[in-house]
Amino acid sequence: MVVVGGGVRLRRIAFLLHLRPGTGEAYDRDHAAVWPEMLALLKRAGISEYSIFRRDELLVLYMRLEEDFDTVWDRIEADPVNTRWQQAMSAYFVPQQETRPGERFPFMREVFYMD
């Protein structure tokens, strides 16, 4: 967790996802043109920074949140813009992601941070 100006505490989250083989370039193209309404939703929900890194079919997603992940993600999931986006992206992802009990995504544990 990071404290920034004004005392806002930001949480850093990272998790992994896997793409279906052969879909990486199309995934990259779609993410070069993320819908403006989806970007606005992410910001409204409490995400202040969001990056996706790709190596072949492995994705590492990183974001900073103004609140805990579940609260932010509940807001995102409740919005019809997200429903449309997830439908558009669903063809890219391997259906069974490796999660642990209580996880929505396969989260990574932060072991080092330099500010």
ABEGO torsion letter per residue (X at the ends): XBBBBGGBBBBBBBBBBBBBBGAAAAAAAAAABBBAAAAAAAAAAGBABBBBBBBEABBBBBBBBABBAAAAAAAAAABAAAAAAAAAAAAABBABBBBBBGBABBBBBBABBBX
